[in-house]
Amino acid sequence: MFPLKDENPHPYGFKPIITYALIICNIVVFFIEVLYVGQFFDFTNKHAMKLFYDFGVIPNCVMGSDIVKINVGYQDIIIKCPEASYFRLLSSMFLHGGLMHLGGNMLFLWIFGDNIELKFGRLKYITAYIFWGVSSGLIHILGDVNNTIPAIGASGAISGILGAYLMIFPKAKIITFMMWGFFWRTIHIQAKWFLPFWLIFQNIFPLFVGGFGVANDGVAYLAHIGGFMVGALFGYIYKFLHKIKFSDS
C-alpha cells in the first residue's frame, strides 16, 4: 500500500509554507550529503559511515559513552563519540541514507503535513515537528541504550504528523496504490484505516518479529512508533481543546 495523495483540500489561498520549507531543507541537505559521500541511491561507503557517526543519533553516545566499538568481523573499530551527542537528535532529522529513504519520507510529509500545518498554525506546527523528531529519537534510544548504530532520517517527526492526522482527520480519504502480486489498483482508504495499517504492519509487527528495540534492516521501528504515539496525543489534545472552545462559544 503506497499513498499518492489525500482528499483533504485546504481553504483557498492557504500555502503550507513550513511544510514546503521542511521539504526543501531536507532536499538541500541530501545533495550536500551526495557531494560529501559521492553516492546517490544508497550511502554505504566510508564517507557515509563517518557522516552518520558524526551527525546521527548513537544511543550509547547520548547515554554518556565516550567511544563506540564496531565489530567488523576480524577486529573492533573504535570511534570517538561526538561532543554534545544529544544535539544529534536535531541534526539527524535532516539526514537520509539514500534517494529512496529521502523520497519516501518527503512523500509522506507532502501528503500529510500541510493539513496539520493548517490546523496547528505555522509556529506551533514547526515546534511540534521538532518535538516529535526529538521525542522519537529519545524513545529509540530508550529501546536499546547500548546500540552503537547511528539513527538518521525525518521519519520520527513525520510519524508524529501521521499520528496527529489520524486524530484530527480520521475520515479523510487517502488515494492509495495497492499492489498484491499481479493485482494493481488505486483505491480510496479513510485515514482511520490506512494509518493504523501502516503503523501495525510496517512498524509494530516488524519490531516484535525482528527484536524489540533494535533498528532492524536499517529501520528504527521504535522511533516511528514513538513519534506516531506522541503525535496522536497532540492530535487528541488539539481536538479536545477545540471542542471546549466550540462549546463555550
Secondary structure, 3 states (H helix, E strand, C coil): CEEEEEECCCCCCCCCHHHHHHHHHHHHHHHHHHHHHCCCCCCCCHHHHHHHHHHCECHHHHCCCCEEEEECCCCEEEEECCCCHHHHHHHHHHCCCCHHHHHHHHHHHHHHHHHHHHHHCHHHHHHHHHHHHHHHHHHHHHHCCCCCCCECCCHHHHHHHHHHHHHHCCCCEEEEEEEECCEEEEEEEEHHHHHHHHHHHHHHHHHHHHCCCCCECCECHHHHHHHHHHHHHHHHHHHHHHHHHHHHC
